[in-house]
Structures are given as C-alpha cells and as structure tokens.
Amino acid sequence: MDKKATTISQLNEILRYPMTRSELISALATRHPDLNHSDVSSCVITLLDSISEALSLGRRAEIRSFGTFEVNRHPPRKARNPKSGEVIFVPAKAVPHFRAGKELRERVDW
C-alpha cells in the first residue's frame, strides 16, 4: 500500500463522527506533516476563539465556501408548563446559528 493510501485510511479513521476539536487537530496534523502538532493546535484554537469572540460581540463570522456563523435572537415570550398548565415567562435569549455555504451543502449532499 502506498503512503498516500495509508494517509487517506488514517484520515478516514480520524474523521469519524462526531469530530472533537482534538480529532480535528490530529486530522490536520496528519494531512500536513510539514506542520508540527502545536502549530496546528494553535491555528485551530485561534480560529475557533475568533469565531466565538465575533459571536459574543453580536457579529457574523463568514468562511467563504464553508458557511456563516451568526447569532439568532429569540424575543421574550409566554409559555405553558405542560404538566401544570401554569403560564411562565421565557426571557429573551441569543443562540449561535450555523448556515452552511453552497459548496459545503453540495459536498454533504452526496
């Protein structure tokens, strides 16, 4: 078996679902042997921290051909406790939302 096939089989083993941050770092380090593991780790952590920071400030984070991370805001509302029927107040909240880009959608839709 040639080196490329071994690398692809190793990647397939690493790329199982769900993928954790450490598995992503390992997959990237395997795919790019010229980079050391700590550099790859630093890049991934910086990328994720940058996206988190943008969302916490209410901004969007767009990665072309991959997707867009943004914050969806839900207004306050009244709801009912299904067990007791009591009316309760649900406060407003902001939740992170990811919208896949066209290229990612096409790759996933086999």
Summary of the structure (lengths in Angstrom):
residues: 110
radius of gyration: 20.1
end to end distance: 27.3
largest distance: 66.2
contacts: 227
relative contact order: 0.10
helix: 45%
strand: 25%
